[in-house]
Amino acid sequence: MQDFLAYTVLGLCLGSVYAIAATGLVVTYSTSGVFNFAHGAVATFSALIFWQLRFDWGVPAPIAIFLTIFVFAPAIGVILETVVIRGLRGTSEVTRLVTPIAVLLGVNGAATWIWFRSGSRNIVPKKFFGGSNIKILGQAVFYHQLIGVALAVIIAGALYVLLYRTRTGVTMRATVDDRTLLMLNGDRPDRVSVTSWAIGASLAGLAGVLLSPQQGALQIFALTLLIFDAYPAAIAGRLRSVPLTYIGAMVLGLSKLYFDWISDAGQKWLALRNMRNAIPALLLFGALLLLPQDRLRGAIVTRTRERFNVPTMKQAVAWGGVLVAVIYMLQKLMSGSAVISLADGMALSLLAISLVLLTGYAGEINLAIFTFAGIALIAAWQFDVGPHGLATKTSLSVPAILLAICVCAIVGGLIALPALRLRGLYLGLATFAFGIVVYQLVFLQTAPLKGNLFGWHFTINLYSTGSLTMPRPHWFGINFNDQRNFLMLMTVTFAVIGIGLIALRRSAYGRMVVAMKDSPAACATLGLNVTRLKLGVFMLSSGISGLGGLMWACQHRTLPNNNGFDGFSSLTLFMIAVVGGIGYVSGALLAGIFLAVLSVVGPNVLNKLGTDYPTLHWLFVSVLGNFTKFVGPALVGIGLGKNPSGIAQQVMDGFRPFKRTPAAAGVWAAGVVGLWFLAWRDVIGNWTFAMLLIASAVIVPFVIKAIFADRFHDEELAVHGEALDHIGLGRAFRASDRASLDNALGILSPNPLVSSVSDGGHHVTS
């Protein structure tokens, strides 16, 4: 009984810090409608700032605490709200989720760049008051833990009064409901939003400072995950209620400490020693399932700025062939290391393409894409290689691939079943929690799993050696151990899956899936089975991710159990896929290639430039190299609010002049093939070919516009033959649309430019 009370005291202390972190999430979400995934990163950055002030520079503790919690952390919150969050108005929930993920990666990358860029560094935060403590029920409780308990109660009470008993609090909560109505009542929603984000960041900073002494050495991702542990408490309060959030935090803290008490007292559960780290994710999943069911949403397509066009099947097949031809031509010019980098990008593209179906078409969210890749890896390895090792198996068989795909589809269905009523943010958090649980209880499990099923004794070696090595296929007499051959196999696989997805999108089933994304309420009204649609899409997407995961595993050959399965890699890939254009197959291709370029090619090129130009080594390596490595991907995601349709849409818009002038496009393509032939025959270097190709792709469209100026009188002219009922649905309104509508209605436009455009005949007739 004495031990139970002692662990209860410690659990309440830990829960108090979680309450502080969770209430910060509640404040920002209830006043902006944006779930701050970067909350843990802000806490980590604040803890490092406090360490820098207090222990590295010797600033007195009260001054260091004041500067950290009341100056630096709120400043981060203000910057995030004014620079990032305001640009998310009018975007979909996917975009509002991806952008904070980008901020998370960017802030953690900046912290790594500032404090850990030279490699491992031992940053040990010391306990407040020199580690002094008092005995409570026989348990030593440090003063900083008591401070956390007191502050949690004070903060929870103060925020409850602020949000629900003051005009300022009502204004803060009304900001997310109807900004226009709030402005009509004389309030300033921008100022209120800035205030709420400053408060939320300050609470995150306080939680980071209080949690950091509990670590032996301050590590960025470890402390960030500790703040992630507070998510179940915020969800328990439905991201609105401060009292429920506080109670949820207490339950969370007590659960972790009671687990420590039971496991230590019994000296058992050794096979589940990672269960403690999985408890918050399990509680998060449970809290999401126990939430009251959200109402079916009405149509949202006219309220968001995302627009995705659907190519024809003829275009899909043509571009699939072009992709295979282009990759074949490029790999002929590339060195071995460059081919490996391109293959890494194609493997990531195969993973990202499953998100096109799930998120781009169906509007659902999966933040555990690498978890399904790992499940496919384990299933295929266990079936094809097994405990006897690679000595008995040198090729990945077709049955192993089919088994892995089926296992991933079944697991995806099992995850989707309890989460069928969840959408958007809640579904994303549920899949993220699933990924954390699998990582802790499966991928980090090194002991063999033994069992008996209907008299059949089996032993499953998961990661008993800490890593798995996957053989590559050997089909049709082709040895895919050769990197170039395997690159072409992945390219053809991507092209086939892409064509299949476009065919599905253009089918009756695809139209039902998109209708479910736009308006589940309308689908239910028309008699469509939304539950069956959602389950089917989740299973199909999980199967595709399993196939992509196998190709990714075969590309890397040997994968340790912590290689990408901890959750952060899934967040990064999801972010880059949305940035690339989640509604386009080409967006998935751009996402994989772009991620490989940023993580491998970019740093290598900058390192080479630093070696070639020693006087500028500091610029290329120390500044640009570290910036590209740690912060570059995040900045791309942060800028998503300006173009929520993704990079693929921008690329297509940039190449639109080629579409309008097929002859010029043919001449340019012939010139590119000629340059490739010269590079292939070593007449010109690869760098020269790359620079000329990029320059021509940028300059030639402007030249075409100058030569054929009459065809580009208005950059925003509608495509000839486009129906009027597509405007505002298939794409956003353009300036020429007003002229077309005015002309159709017989209204004389007061704008001379618009009148001239209309008179020029470049309009859509009704």
C-alpha positions in Angstrom: 0.0 0.0 0.0 2.9 2.3 0.8 4.4 1.8 -2.7 1.0 2.4 -4.3 0.6 5.7 -2.5 4.2 6.7 -3.4 3.6 5.9 -7.1 0.4 7.8 -6.9 2.2 10.9 -5.8 4.7 10.6 -8.6 1.9 10.0 -11.1 0.1 13.2 -10.0 3.4 15.1 -10.4 3.9 13.8 -14.0 0.2 14.3 -14.8 0.5 17.9 -13.7 3.2 18.7 -16.3 1.1 16.9 -19.0 -1.8 19.1 -17.9 0.2 22.2 -18.6 1.2 21.0 -22.0 -2.3 19.8 -22.9 -4.0 23.0 -21.9 -1.7 24.8 -24.2 -3.0 22.6 -27.1 -6.6 23.3 -26.0 -6.0 27.1 -26.0 -4.5 27.2 -29.6 -7.0 24.8 -31.1 -10.1 26.3 -29.5 -9.2 29.8 -30.8 -7.8 28.9 -34.2 -9.1 25.5 -35.3 -5.5 24.4 -36.0 -4.1 21.4 -34.0 -0.6 22.5 -33.2 1.5 19.4 -34.0 4.6 21.6 -33.3 3.6 21.9 -29.6 6.3 19.4 -28.6 8.9 21.1 -30.8 8.2 24.5 -29.2 8.6 22.8 -25.7 11.9 21.3 -26.8 13.3 24.5 -28.2 12.3 26.4 -25.0 14.0 23.8 -22.8 17.2 24.2 -24.9 17.0 27.9 -24.6 16.6 27.7 -20.8 19.6 25.3 -20.7 21.6 27.7 -22.7 20.8 30.7 -20.5 21.0 29.0 -17.2 23.8 26.4 -17.5 25.9 27.5 -20.4 25.8 31.2 -20.0 25.3 31.3 -16.2 22.2 33.5 -16.2 20.4 33.3 -12.8 17.5 30.8 -12.7 14.7 33.4 -12.1 15.9 35.5 -15.0 16.4 32.5 -17.3 12.9 31.2 -16.5 11.3 34.6 -17.1 13.1 35.1 -20.4 12.3 31.6 -21.6 8.6 31.4 -20.6 7.5 35.0 -21.0 9.7 36.2 -23.8 11.2 33.6 -26.1 8.3 31.0 -26.1 5.5 33.6 -26.6 7.6 35.2 -29.4 7.7 31.8 -31.1 4.0 31.6 -30.8 3.4 35.1 -32.2 5.7 34.3 -35.2 3.9 31.1 -35.9 0.5 32.7 -35.9 1.4 35.7 -38.0 3.7 34.0 -40.5 2.1 30.5 -40.8 -1.3 30.1 -39.3 -3.0 33.1 -40.9 -2.1 31.7 -44.4 -4.2 28.6 -43.7 -7.6 30.3 -43.9 -9.8 28.8 -46.5 -7.7 25.6 -46.8 -8.8 22.0 -46.1 -8.2 20.2 -42.9 -5.4 18.2 -44.5 -3.5 21.4 -45.2 -4.2 22.7 -41.7 -2.7 19.5 -40.3 0.3 19.3 -42.6 1.5 22.8 -42.0 2.0 22.4 -38.2 3.8 19.1 -39.0 6.2 21.1 -41.2 6.6 23.6 -38.3 7.4 20.6 -36.0 10.1 19.3 -38.3 11.5 22.8 -38.9 11.7 23.8 -35.3 13.3 20.5 -34.4 15.7 20.8 -37.3 16.6 24.4 -36.2 17.3 23.1 -32.7 19.5 20.3 -34.1 21.4 22.8 -36.3 22.0 25.2 -33.4 22.9 22.8 -30.6 23.8 19.4 -32.1 25.2 20.1 -35.6 28.7 19.0 -34.6 27.4 15.6 -33.7 26.5 14.1 -30.3 26.5 16.6 -27.5 25.8 15.8 -23.8 23.3 18.4 -22.6 22.3 17.5 -19.1 19.6 19.7 -17.5 20.0 19.9 -13.8 17.1 19.8 -11.3 15.9 23.0 -9.8 17.1 23.9 -6.3 20.1 21.6 -6.6 18.0 18.5 -6.5 16.5 19.2 -3.1 13.4 17.2 -2.2 10.9 16.4 0.5 9.5 13.1 1.5 5.8 12.5 0.8 4.5 9.0 1.9 8.0 7.8 1.8 8.7 9.0 -1.7 11.3 11.7 -2.5 9.5 14.5 -4.5 11.7 17.2 -6.0 10.7 20.8 -5.7 10.4 21.3 -9.4 7.8 18.5 -9.4 5.8 20.3 -6.6 6.0 23.5 -8.6 4.6 21.7 -11.6 1.6 20.4 -9.5 0.9 23.9 -8.2 1.2 25.6 -11.6 -1.0 23.0 -13.2 -3.8 23.8 -10.8 -3.4 27.5 -11.1 -3.1 27.5 -14.9 -6.1 25.2 -15.3 -8.2 27.4 -13.1 -7.0 30.6 -14.7 -7.7 29.4 -18.3 -11.1 28.1 -17.3 -12.0 31.5 -16.0 -10.4 33.3 -19.0 -12.1 31.2 -21.7 -15.6 30.8 -20.1 -16.1 33.7 -17.7 -14.6 36.7 -19.5 -15.5 38.6 -22.7 -11.9 38.1 -23.9 -12.4 34.3 -23.6 -15.6 34.3 -25.5 -13.9 36.4 -28.2 -11.1 33.9 -28.4 -13.4 30.9 -28.8 -15.6 32.8 -31.3 -12.6 33.4 -33.5 -12.6 29.9 -34.9 -16.4 29.8 -35.3 -17.1 32.9 -37.4 -14.4 35.6 -37.8 -16.6 37.8 -40.0 -19.4 37.9 -37.5 -16.8 38.6 -34.8 -15.5 41.6 -36.8 -19.0 42.9 -37.3 -19.3 43.0 -33.5 -16.3 45.3 -33.3 -13.7 42.7 -32.2 -10.3 42.1 -33.7 -9.8 38.3 -34.3 -6.2 38.7 -35.5 -5.2 40.2 -32.2 -7.1 37.6 -30.2 -5.5 34.8 -32.3 -2.0 36.1 -31.7 -2.7 36.3 -28.0 -3.9 32.7 -27.8 -0.9 31.3 -29.7 1.4 33.3 -27.4 -0.3 31.7 -24.4 -0.1 28.2 -25.9 3.6 28.5 -26.8 4.3 29.9 -23.3 2.6 26.8 -21.7 4.5 24.5 -24.1 7.8 26.2 -23.0 6.9 25.8 -19.3 6.1 22.1 -19.9 9.4 21.6 -21.7 11.4 23.3 -18.9 9.6 21.2 -16.2 10.0 17.9 -18.1 13.7 18.4 -19.2 15.2 17.5 -15.8 13.6 14.1 -15.9 15.9 13.2 -18.8 19.4 12.0 -18.2 20.6 14.0 -21.3 18.4 16.4 -23.2 17.6 14.9 -26.6 15.4 16.7 -29.1 13.2 13.9 -30.3 12.9 12.2 -26.9 11.6 15.4 -25.3 9.3 16.0 -28.2 7.8 12.6 -27.8 7.3 13.3 -24.1 5.2 16.3 -25.1 3.4 14.0 -27.5 2.4 12.0 -24.5 0.1 14.9 -23.5 -2.1 14.5 -26.6 -4.5 12.0 -25.0 -5.3 14.5 -22.3 -6.1 17.2 -24.8 -8.3 14.8 -26.7 -10.0 13.7 -23.5 -11.1 17.3 -23.2 -12.2 17.2 -26.9 -9.7 20.1 -27.4 -12.2 22.4 -25.8 -12.7 21.6 -22.1 -10.0 22.6 -19.7 -11.3 20.7 -16.7 -11.6 17.4 -18.7 -8.2 18.0 -20.1 -6.8 18.3 -16.6 -8.5 15.1 -15.5 -7.2 13.3 -18.6 -3.7 14.4 -17.8 -3.9 13.0 -14.3 -5.2 9.7 -15.6 -2.3 9.6 -18.1 0.4 10.4 -15.5 -1.1 7.8 -13.0 -1.3 5.1 -15.7 2.4 5.4 -16.6 3.5 5.3 -12.9 1.1 2.5 -12.0 2.5 0.4 -14.8 6.0 1.1 -13.4 4.8 -0.1 -10.0 3.2 -3.3 -11.3 6.0 -4.3 -13.6 8.7 -3.6 -11.0 6.8 -5.4 -8.2 6.2 -8.5 -10.2 9.5 -8.6 -12.1 7.5 -9.7 -15.2 6.3 -8.4 -18.5 9.9 -8.4 -19.7 8.6 -9.0 -23.3 6.5 -5.9 -23.0 9.1 -3.6 -21.5 8.3 -1.0 -24.1 4.6 -1.0 -23.1 5.2 2.0 -20.8 6.2 4.2 -23.8 3.1 2.9 -25.7 0.6 3.7 -22.9 0.0 7.3 -24.1 -0.7 6.2 -27.6 -3.0 3.5 -26.4 -4.9 6.0 -24.3 -5.0 8.4 -27.2 -6.6 5.7 -29.4 -9.1 4.9 -26.7 -10.0 8.5 -26.1 -10.6 9.0 -29.8 -12.9 6.0 -30.0 -14.9 7.1 -27.0 -15.5 10.6 -28.3 -19.1 11.4 -29.4 -19.5 10.8 -33.1 -19.0 13.8 -35.3 -21.9 14.8 -37.5 -21.7 14.1 -41.2 -20.3 17.1 -42.9 -22.0 18.9 -45.8 -20.3 20.1 -48.9 -17.0 21.9 -48.3 -15.5 22.0 -51.8 -16.5 25.6 -52.3 -15.0 26.7 -49.1 -11.5 25.5 -49.7 -8.8 26.6 -52.2 -7.6 23.1 -53.3 -8.4 22.2 -56.9 -7.3 18.9 -58.5 -7.9 18.1 -62.2 -8.4 14.6 -63.4 -6.4 13.5 -66.5 -7.9 11.3 -69.2 -6.9 7.7 -69.5 -5.1 8.5 -72.8 -3.1 11.1 -71.0 -2.4 8.8 -68.1 -1.0 6.0 -70.3 1.0 8.5 -72.3 2.6 10.1 -69.3 3.3 6.7 -67.7 5.2 5.8 -70.8 7.0 9.1 -70.8 8.0 8.5 -67.1 9.5 5.1 -67.9 11.4 6.5 -70.9 12.7 9.5 -69.0 14.0 7.4 -66.1 15.6 4.9 -68.5 17.4 7.8 -70.3 18.5 9.4 -67.0 19.9 6.3 -65.5 22.0 5.8 -68.6 23.8 9.1 -67.8 24.0 8.7 -64.0 26.8 7.4 -61.9 26.2 4.6 -59.4 25.6 6.8 -56.4 23.3 9.1 -58.4 21.2 6.0 -59.5 21.0 5.0 -55.9 19.7 8.4 -54.9 17.1 8.4 -57.7 16.0 4.8 -56.7 15.6 6.0 -53.1 13.3 8.8 -54.4 11.3 6.3 -56.5 10.9 4.0 -53.5 9.5 6.9 -51.4 7.2 7.8 -54.3 5.8 4.2 -54.2 5.0 4.8 -50.6 3.5 8.2 -51.2 1.2 7.1 -54.0 -1.0 5.2 -51.5 -1.8 8.6 -50.0 -3.1 9.8 -53.3 -6.0 7.4 -53.1 -6.6 7.7 -49.4 -6.1 11.4 -48.8 -6.2 13.0 -52.3 -9.3 11.1 -53.5 -11.1 10.1 -50.3 -10.0 12.9 -47.9 -8.9 10.5 -45.2 -5.6 10.7 -43.3 -3.0 8.1 -42.5 0.0 9.3 -40.4 1.5 5.8 -40.1 2.5 5.1 -43.7 5.9 3.7 -42.7 4.2 1.4 -40.1 2.5 -0.4 -43.0 5.8 -0.6 -44.8 7.3 -2.2 -41.8 4.4 -4.7 -41.5 4.8 -5.6 -45.1 8.6 -6.1 -44.5 8.0 -8.4 -41.6 5.3 -10.4 -43.4 7.3 -11.0 -46.5 10.6 -11.7 -44.6 8.9 -14.2 -42.3 7.3 -16.0 -45.2 10.2 -15.9 -47.7 13.3 -15.9 -45.5 12.3 -17.0 -42.0 14.5 -18.0 -39.2 17.0 -19.8 -41.5 18.3 -16.6 -42.9 19.2 -15.3 -46.4 21.4 -18.3 -47.0 18.4 -20.3 -48.0 16.6 -17.5 -50.0 18.2 -15.2 -52.5 15.1 -13.8 -54.3 11.9 -12.2 -53.2 9.0 -14.4 -54.4 5.6 -13.3 -55.8 3.7 -15.2 -53.1 5.6 -13.3 -50.4 4.7 -10.0 -52.1 1.0 -11.0 -52.3 1.0 -12.1 -48.7 2.5 -8.8 -47.6 -0.1 -6.8 -49.6 -2.9 -8.9 -48.1 -1.6 -8.6 -44.5 -1.3 -4.8 -44.9 -4.8 -4.6 -46.4 -6.2 -6.7 -43.5 -4.4 -4.6 -40.9 -5.6 -1.4 -42.5 -9.2 -2.7 -42.4 -8.8 -3.7 -38.7 -7.6 -0.2 -37.9 -10.3 1.5 -40.0 -13.1 -0.6 -38.4 -13.0 1.1 -34.9 -12.1 4.4 -36.5 -14.8 4.5 -39.1 -16.6 7.4 -37.5 -13.5 9.4 -37.2 -12.5 12.0 -39.8 -9.8 14.6 -40.4 -7.7 15.4 -37.4 -9.1 12.7 -35.2 -8.5 10.0 -37.8 -4.9 11.3 -38.3 -4.2 11.2 -34.6 -5.7 7.6 -34.4 -3.4 6.4 -37.2 -0.4 8.2 -35.6 -1.2 6.5 -32.2 -1.4 3.1 -34.0 2.0 3.8 -35.5 3.6 4.6 -32.1 2.0 1.4 -30.6 3.3 -0.8 -33.3 6.8 0.8 -33.2 7.1 0.3 -29.4 5.5 -3.2 -29.2 6.6 -4.8 -32.5 9.5 -3.1 -34.2 11.5 -2.6 -31.0 10.6 -6.2 -30.0 13.8 -8.3 -30.2 12.6 -11.5 -28.4 11.2 -14.2 -30.6 7.4 -14.6 -30.5 6.4 -18.2 -29.8 2.9 -19.6 -29.8 0.6 -22.5 -30.4 -2.4 -22.2 -32.8 -4.6 -25.3 -33.1 -1.7 -27.5 -32.3 0.6 -25.8 -34.7 3.7 -24.5 -32.9 5.3 -21.5 -34.4 8.1 -19.0 -33.8 8.2 -15.6 -35.3 11.5 -13.7 -35.3 10.6 -10.1 -35.7 13.7 -8.0 -35.1 15.6 -10.5 -33.0 18.9 -9.2 -34.4 17.8 -5.6 -34.5 17.5 -5.5 -38.3 16.1 -7.4 -41.2 17.7 -7.9 -44.6 15.3 -8.2 -47.6 16.4 -10.0 -50.8 15.4 -8.4 -54.1 13.4 -10.1 -56.8 14.8 -12.3 -59.6 12.1 -12.5 -62.2 12.0 -13.2 -66.0 15.7 -14.0 -66.0 16.4 -10.4 -64.9 18.7 -9.9 -61.9 17.2 -7.0 -59.9 20.2 -7.0 -57.6 21.6 -4.7 -60.2 20.6 -1.2 -59.0 19.7 0.1 -62.5 17.4 -2.9 -63.2 15.7 -2.5 -59.8 15.2 1.3 -60.5 13.4 0.4 -63.7 11.3 -2.2 -61.9 10.1 0.4 -59.4 9.5 2.9 -62.1 7.3 0.5 -64.1 5.5 -0.5 -60.9 4.8 3.2 -60.1 3.5 3.9 -63.6 1.2 0.8 -63.5 -0.2 1.8 -60.0 -0.6 5.4 -61.2 -2.5 4.5 -64.3 -4.7 2.1 -62.2 -5.5 4.9 -59.7 -6.5 7.3 -62.4 -8.7 4.6 -63.9 -10.3 4.1 -60.5 -10.7 7.8 -60.1 -12.6 8.0 -63.4 -14.8 5.0 -62.6 -18.2 5.1 -60.8 -16.4 3.8 -57.7 -14.0 6.7 -57.9 -16.7 9.2 -58.2 -18.4 7.8 -55.1 -15.1 8.1 -53.2 -14.6 11.8 -54.2 -18.3 12.4 -53.3 -17.6 11.0 -49.9 -14.7 13.4 -49.5 -16.8 16.4 -50.6 -20.0 15.7 -48.7 -20.6 12.5 -46.6 -24.0 13.8 -45.7 -25.1 14.1 -49.3 -23.7 10.6 -50.0 -25.7 9.1 -47.1 -28.8 11.0 -48.3 -28.4 9.4 -51.7 -28.2 5.9 -50.2 -24.4 5.4 -50.6 -22.8 3.2 -47.9 -20.2 5.6 -46.5 -18.9 3.0 -44.1 -18.2 0.5 -46.8 -16.6 3.1 -49.0 -14.3 4.2 -46.2 -13.3 0.7 -45.2 -12.6 -0.3 -48.9 -10.5 2.7 -49.6 -8.5 2.2 -46.4 -7.8 -1.4 -47.2 -6.9 -0.7 -50.8 -4.6 2.1 -49.8 -3.0 0.0 -47.1 -2.3 -2.8 -49.6 -0.6 -0.3 -52.0 1.5 1.1 -49.1 2.5 -2.5 -48.3 3.7 -3.0 -51.9 5.5 0.3 -51.8 7.0 -0.6 -48.4 8.4 -3.9 -49.9 10.0 -2.0 -52.7 11.4 0.5 -50.2 12.8 -2.3 -48.1 14.4 -4.0 -51.1 16.0 -0.8 -52.1 17.6 -0.3 -48.7 18.3 -4.1 -48.3 19.1 -4.0 -44.6 16.7 -2.1 -42.3 17.3 -1.7 -38.5 14.2 -1.6 -36.4 14.4 2.1 -35.8 14.8 3.1 -39.4 11.9 5.3 -40.1 9.4 3.4 -38.0 9.3 5.8 -35.0 6.6 8.0 -36.5 8.6 11.1 -37.6 9.3 9.6 -41.0 5.6 9.1 -41.6 4.9 12.7 -40.7 7.6 13.9 -43.1 6.4 11.7 -46.0 2.8 12.8 -45.5 3.8 16.4 -45.4 5.9 16.2 -48.6 3.1 14.2 -50.4 0.6 17.0 -49.6 3.2 19.6 -50.7 3.8 17.7 -54.0 0.1 17.6 -54.7 -1.9 15.0 -52.8 -4.6 14.8 -55.5 -2.2 14.0 -58.3 -0.2 10.8 -59.1 2.5 13.2 -60.3 2.4 14.8 -56.8 3.5 11.5 -55.2 6.3 11.2 -57.8 7.5 14.7 -57.0 7.2 14.1 -53.3 9.5 11.0 -53.3 12.1 12.6 -55.7 12.0 15.9 -53.8 12.5 14.2 -50.4 15.5 12.2 -51.8 17.0 15.3 -53.3 16.7 17.3 -50.1 18.1 14.6 -47.9 20.8 13.2 -50.1 21.5 15.0 -53.4 21.4 18.6 -52.0 23.9 18.1 -49.2 26.2 16.1 -51.5 26.2 18.8 -54.1 26.9 21.5 -51.5 29.7 19.5 -50.0 31.3 19.2 -53.4 31.0 22.9 -54.0 32.6 23.5 -50.6 35.5 21.3 -51.6 35.9 22.9 -55.0 35.8 26.4 -53.6 37.5 26.3 -50.2 37.1 30.0 -49.5 33.3 29.6 -49.7 33.3 26.4 -47.7 31.5 28.1 -44.8 28.7 29.3 -47.1 28.1 26.0 -49.0 28.6 23.5 -46.1 28.1 25.3 -42.8 25.2 27.6 -43.9 23.5 26.2 -47.0 24.3 22.6 -46.3 22.9 22.6 -42.8 20.0 24.7 -43.8 19.0 22.3 -46.6 19.5 19.3 -44.3 17.7 20.5 -41.2 15.2 23.2 -42.2 14.7 22.9 -46.0 11.9 20.3 -46.1 10.0 22.1 -43.3 10.0 25.5 -45.1 8.4 23.8 -48.2 5.6 22.5 -46.0 5.1 25.8 -44.2 4.6 27.5 -47.6 1.8 25.1 -48.5 -0.8 27.6 -47.4 0.0 29.8 -50.4 -0.6 27.0 -52.9 -2.7 24.3 -51.2 -3.0 22.4 -54.5 0.7 21.5 -54.4 3.8 21.7 -56.5 2.3 19.5 -59.2 -0.3 22.0 -60.0 2.3 24.8 -60.3 4.4 22.6 -62.6 1.4 21.9 -64.9 0.6 25.6 -64.9 4.1 26.4 -65.9 4.1 24.0 -68.8 0.6 25.1 -70.0 2.2 27.0 -73.0 3.5 23.6 -74.3 -0.1 22.3 -74.2 -1.4 25.2 -76.2 1.4 25.0 -78.8 2.0 21.3 -79.7 4.4 22.1 -82.4 6.6 24.2 -80.1 6.4 21.4 -77.5 7.6 18.9 -80.1 10.6 21.0 -81.0 11.5 21.4 -77.4 11.2 17.6 -76.7 13.4 16.9 -79.8 16.0 19.4 -78.5 16.0 17.6 -75.1 16.5 14.2 -76.7 19.3 15.7 -78.7 21.0 17.1 -75.6 20.6 13.7 -74.0 22.3 12.0 -76.9 25.2 14.4 -76.7 25.6 13.7 -73.0 25.2 10.0 -73.6 28.1 10.1 -76.1 30.1 12.2 -73.7 30.1 15.2 -76.0 28.8 17.3 -73.2 29.0 16.7 -69.5 26.1 15.6 -67.3 26.2 18.9 -65.4 26.0 20.8 -68.7 23.0 18.6 -69.8 21.2 19.2 -66.4 21.8 23.0 -66.5 20.6 23.3 -70.1 17.6 21.1 -69.4 16.5 23.2 -66.4 17.2 26.5 -68.2 15.2 25.4 -71.2 12.2 24.3 -69.1 12.1 27.7 -67.4 12.9 29.9 -70.4 11.1 28.2 -73.3 7.5 28.7 -72.0 8.2 32.5 -71.8 9.6 32.4 -75.4 6.4 30.6 -76.5 4.3 33.2 -74.9 6.2 36.0 -76.6 6.0 34.4 -80.0 2.4 33.4 -79.8 1.2 36.4 -77.8 -2.3 36.3 -79.4 -2.9 32.9 -77.8 -1.9 34.2 -74.3 -3.8 37.5 -74.3 -5.1 36.7 -70.8 -3.1 34.4 -68.6 -6.2 33.3 -66.8 -8.3 32.5 -69.9 -10.5 29.4 -69.4 -9.6 26.3 -71.4 -11.6 26.2 -74.7 -14.6 23.9 -74.4 -14.7 24.0 -70.6 -18.2 23.9 -69.2 -19.4 26.8 -67.1 -20.6 24.5 -64.4 -16.9 23.5 -63.7 -16.1 27.0 -62.6 -15.8 27.2 -58.8 -15.9 23.4 -58.5 -13.3 22.0 -60.8 -11.1 25.1 -60.5 -11.1 28.5 -58.9 -12.8 31.6 -60.5 -10.6 33.5 -63.0 -10.8 37.1 -64.3 -11.9 35.8 -67.7 -14.8 33.9 -66.1 -16.4 37.2 -65.3 -16.1 38.3 -68.9 -17.6 35.0 -70.1 -20.5 35.3 -67.7 -21.1 38.9 -68.5 -21.0 38.2 -72.2 -23.4 35.2 -71.9 -25.8 37.4 -69.9 -25.5 40.4 -72.3 -24.0 42.6 -69.6 -21.5 45.3 -70.7 -18.4 45.0 -68.5 -17.2 48.3 -67.1 -13.6 47.0 -67.1 -11.9 47.9 -70.5 -9.4 45.0 -70.1 -12.1 42.5 -69.4 -14.2 43.9 -72.3 -11.3 43.6 -74.7 -10.7 40.1 -73.6 -14.3 39.2 -74.1 -14.4 41.0 -77.5 -11.3 39.1 -78.5 -13.4 35.9 -78.6 -11.4 34.2 -75.8 -14.4 33.2 -73.7 -16.5 30.3 -72.8 -19.9 30.2 -74.3 -22.9 28.8 -72.5 
